[in-house]
Amino acid sequence: MRVLIFAALLALGACATGGGEVSRDQGPDGEFPFAVERGTALPPPTEVAGAGQAPPQGAGAGGLDFGQWRGADPATYAPAFQTRVRERFAGRERAAVRADLEANGFACQDGERLECRIEIMEQQCAVDWYVVLERNRAEPIAGFDRMCLGAR
Protein backbone atom coordinates (compact mmCIF):
# COMPACT_ATOMS: atom_id res chain seq x y z
CA MET A 1 0.00 0.00 0.00
CA ARG A 2 2.86 2.37 0.89
CA VAL A 3 4.47 1.63 -2.46
CA LEU A 4 1.28 2.61 -4.28
CA ILE A 5 1.00 5.86 -2.33
CA PHE A 6 4.70 6.60 -2.98
CA ALA A 7 4.24 5.89 -6.73
CA ALA A 8 1.17 8.14 -6.85
CA LEU A 9 3.12 10.98 -5.16
CA LEU A 10 5.97 10.58 -7.67
CA ALA A 11 3.49 10.70 -10.55
CA LEU A 12 1.87 13.85 -9.13
CA GLY A 13 5.27 15.44 -8.69
CA ALA A 14 6.16 14.70 -12.32
CA CYS A 15 2.87 16.23 -13.49
CA ALA A 16 3.37 19.35 -11.36
CA THR A 17 6.81 20.03 -12.82
CA GLY A 18 5.70 19.45 -16.40
CA GLY A 19 7.65 16.23 -16.81
CA GLY A 20 10.21 17.79 -19.14
CA GLU A 21 12.06 20.91 -20.07
CA VAL A 22 9.89 22.03 -23.00
CA SER A 23 8.91 25.70 -22.83
CA ARG A 24 5.20 26.57 -22.90
CA ASP A 25 5.90 28.60 -26.04
CA GLN A 26 7.51 25.73 -27.93
CA GLY A 27 6.31 22.37 -29.10
CA PRO A 28 7.99 19.09 -28.09
CA ASP A 29 10.42 19.34 -31.03
CA GLY A 30 11.54 22.85 -29.99
CA GLU A 31 9.64 24.57 -32.81
CA PHE A 32 6.94 27.17 -32.24
CA PRO A 33 3.53 25.56 -32.84
CA PHE A 34 2.06 28.69 -34.49
CA ALA A 35 2.97 30.16 -37.87
CA VAL A 36 3.12 33.73 -36.53
CA GLU A 37 5.01 34.76 -33.45
CA ARG A 38 2.92 35.89 -30.52
CA GLY A 39 1.93 39.57 -30.60
CA THR A 40 2.31 40.13 -34.35
CA ALA A 41 -1.32 39.72 -35.42
CA LEU A 42 -3.19 42.80 -36.58
CA PRO A 43 -5.64 44.31 -34.07
CA PRO A 44 -9.36 43.84 -34.74
CA PRO A 45 -11.11 46.60 -36.70
CA THR A 46 -12.42 49.44 -34.57
CA GLU A 47 -15.74 49.64 -36.38
CA VAL A 48 -17.95 46.93 -37.80
CA ALA A 49 -18.77 47.53 -41.46
CA GLY A 50 -22.45 48.28 -41.84
CA ALA A 51 -22.96 48.96 -38.14
CA GLY A 52 -24.77 52.19 -37.73
CA GLN A 53 -28.12 53.77 -37.45
CA ALA A 54 -31.36 51.88 -37.63
CA PRO A 55 -33.33 52.31 -40.83
CA PRO A 56 -36.74 53.88 -40.47
CA GLN A 57 -39.91 51.90 -40.38
CA GLY A 58 -41.30 52.35 -43.85
CA ALA A 59 -39.38 54.00 -46.67
CA GLY A 60 -35.69 54.77 -46.13
CA ALA A 61 -33.77 57.86 -47.29
CA GLY A 62 -33.17 56.22 -50.66
CA GLY A 63 -36.77 55.01 -51.02
CA LEU A 64 -36.38 51.33 -50.03
CA ASP A 65 -39.36 50.24 -47.94
CA PHE A 66 -38.13 48.58 -44.74
CA GLY A 67 -41.68 47.99 -43.50
CA GLN A 68 -42.66 47.77 -39.83
CA TRP A 69 -39.58 45.84 -38.69
CA ARG A 70 -39.38 46.73 -34.98
CA GLY A 71 -42.14 44.44 -33.75
CA ALA A 72 -42.08 42.03 -36.66
CA ASP A 73 -41.49 38.29 -36.42
CA PRO A 74 -38.35 37.56 -38.48
CA ALA A 75 -39.98 34.42 -39.92
CA THR A 76 -42.67 36.53 -41.63
CA TYR A 77 -40.80 39.82 -42.07
CA ALA A 78 -37.73 38.34 -43.85
CA PRO A 79 -39.65 36.86 -46.84
CA ALA A 80 -41.65 40.09 -47.22
CA PHE A 81 -38.42 42.14 -47.16
CA GLN A 82 -36.89 39.84 -49.80
CA THR A 83 -39.96 40.29 -52.02
CA ARG A 84 -39.70 44.10 -51.75
CA VAL A 85 -35.97 43.98 -52.57
CA ARG A 86 -36.48 41.69 -55.57
CA GLU A 87 -39.27 43.87 -56.95
CA ARG A 88 -37.18 47.03 -56.52
CA PHE A 89 -34.01 45.68 -58.17
CA ALA A 90 -35.53 43.51 -60.93
CA GLY A 91 -33.56 44.00 -64.13
CA ARG A 92 -31.18 46.60 -62.66
CA GLU A 93 -27.42 46.60 -63.13
CA ARG A 94 -25.12 45.63 -60.26
CA ALA A 95 -23.65 49.14 -59.92
CA ALA A 96 -27.14 50.67 -59.72
CA VAL A 97 -28.18 48.12 -57.07
CA ARG A 98 -25.11 48.96 -54.98
CA ALA A 99 -25.67 52.74 -55.27
CA ASP A 100 -29.32 52.33 -54.28
CA LEU A 101 -28.54 50.13 -51.28
CA GLU A 102 -25.80 52.50 -50.05
CA ALA A 103 -28.27 55.40 -50.38
CA ASN A 104 -30.55 53.43 -48.04
CA GLY A 105 -27.88 52.95 -45.35
CA PHE A 106 -26.30 49.63 -46.38
CA ALA A 107 -22.54 49.10 -46.28
CA CYS A 108 -21.50 47.11 -49.36
CA GLN A 109 -18.54 44.95 -50.36
CA ASP A 110 -18.15 44.06 -54.00
CA GLY A 111 -16.00 41.03 -54.80
CA GLU A 112 -17.08 37.68 -56.17
CA ARG A 113 -20.55 38.82 -55.20
CA LEU A 114 -22.13 42.07 -54.06
CA GLU A 115 -22.85 41.81 -50.34
CA CYS A 116 -24.57 44.68 -48.50
CA ARG A 117 -25.55 44.88 -44.82
CA ILE A 118 -27.04 47.03 -42.14
CA GLU A 119 -26.14 45.79 -38.65
CA ILE A 120 -27.42 47.56 -35.55
CA MET A 121 -27.89 46.95 -31.85
CA GLU A 122 -31.29 47.91 -30.51
CA GLN A 123 -31.80 47.41 -26.81
CA GLN A 124 -30.41 43.89 -26.25
CA CYS A 125 -30.94 42.72 -29.83
CA ALA A 126 -28.60 42.53 -32.81
CA VAL A 127 -30.60 43.32 -35.93
CA ASP A 128 -29.27 42.55 -39.41
CA TRP A 129 -30.55 43.28 -42.93
CA TYR A 130 -28.59 41.87 -45.85
CA VAL A 131 -28.77 41.82 -49.62
CA VAL A 132 -26.52 39.54 -51.69
CA LEU A 133 -26.27 39.59 -55.46
CA GLU A 134 -24.39 36.59 -56.88
CA ARG A 135 -22.78 36.99 -60.31
CA ASN A 136 -24.75 34.12 -61.84
CA ARG A 137 -28.15 34.96 -60.31
CA ALA A 138 -30.68 37.36 -61.74
CA GLU A 139 -32.42 38.05 -58.44
CA PRO A 140 -30.83 39.24 -55.20
CA ILE A 141 -31.08 37.27 -52.00
CA ALA A 142 -32.29 39.45 -49.14
CA GLY A 143 -32.90 38.70 -45.51
CA PHE A 144 -33.44 39.95 -42.02
CA ASP A 145 -32.44 38.51 -38.70
CA ARG A 146 -32.85 39.53 -35.06
CA MET A 147 -30.92 37.87 -32.24
CA CYS A 148 -31.60 38.98 -28.69
CA LEU A 149 -29.56 38.34 -25.54
CA GLY A 150 -31.43 36.46 -22.89
CA ALA A 151 -33.92 35.05 -25.39
CA ARG A 152 -35.23 31.58 -24.66
N, C-alpha and C positions, 0 to 999 in steps of 0.2 A: 504494500500500500504506500509506504514511504517512497519507494522508487517511482511509483506513478505520480505522486504529488511533486517529487523533485523533477521529473521529466516534464510535467505540465508547467512548472515554474520556469524551466529552461526555455520551453517553447514560447511562453509569454514574453520572456526577456528578449528572445530573438525577434519577435514581432514588434516589440516596443522600440528596438534600435533600428529597425528597418531591414535587418538581415543581410545587409551588404553596404557597399560604399557608393552606390549610385546616387547622384544628385537628383533632387526632385525635378530639376529643369531638364534632365537628360534621360534618354531611354536606356535600357539595359546594355546597349552596344556603345554607349557614350555619345550617340548622335542626338540632336534635338528632335523631338517627335513632331514638331510643327514646322511648316514650310517657311513661315515668317517669324522672325525673332519677336519676343514679347515687347509690346509697346510701340510697334511700328505700324499698326493698322490705322487707317484713317478714322477720324471721329465721325459719329453719326451726323446726318444732316440736322441743321437747327430747325428747319421748318419742313413740314410734310407737304408735298406737292398736292394741291387741290384742297388743302385744309383752309377753311376760311369762313365766310359768312354764310348763313343759311339762306337758301333761295326763298323767295316769297311763296305764299300759298296762292296758286293761280299763275298768271303770266309773269315771267321773269323780265328783266331789263331788255333782253334781246327778243322777247316775244314767245319763248318756249313755255308752254303751260305745265307747271309742276303739279297742279291739282291741289287738293286738300290733304297734304302729306302728314301733317303733325299728328293727327289722331288715327291715321289710316293703318289698317292691317297690311303688313308687307306682302302677304300672300295674295291679296286682291289688288293692292295699289301697284305692285311691280308690273304685272301684265298690262294694266291700263297705261302706265307710264311708257312701257315699251311700244304700245300701239300708237300713242301720241308721237313718240320719237320717229317711228317708222313712217307715219303719215307725213310728218314735217319734212323729213329728209329723203323721201322717195324720189329717185332720179337725179339727185344733186351730186355734184362732184365732191371729192374728198376734201379739197381745200375749202370749199364753201361750207361743208359740214363742220369742219374744225373752227372756222371763223365764227359761225353761228353759235356753236357750243361755248366757245370762249367768251362771246358777248353775253352769254347767259350764266357766266360764273364758273364754268368748268375749267380745269387745268388739264391740258392735253399733252400727250407724248406721241410723236409720230415716228414709227419705225417699221417693223414688219407689218404692223397694224396700227390704226389710229385708236388710241385709248384715252378717253377723257373721263375725269372724275370730279365730283364735289364730295369732300369728306368734312363733316362737322361733328362737334360734340354739343349735344343739347341736353341739359340737365345731366343725367347719368347714362346717356345713350349716345353711342356712335352711330351716325346716320351717313349713308353712302349712296350716291347716285352714280351710275357709270353708263357710258356709251362706248361700245367697241365696234369698229368697222374693219373687218378682215378684208384683205386684198381680193380674195376670190368670192366674196359674198356681196350680193346686191343690197341687202337690207342690213341695217345696223342691229346689234344686240344691245339692248338697254335693260337696266335693272335698278333695283332699289333694295337696300337692306338696312335694318335697324337692329343693333345689338345693345342691350341694356345691362349694366352691372346689377347684380342682385336679382336678376330675373330667374324665375323657376321654370 
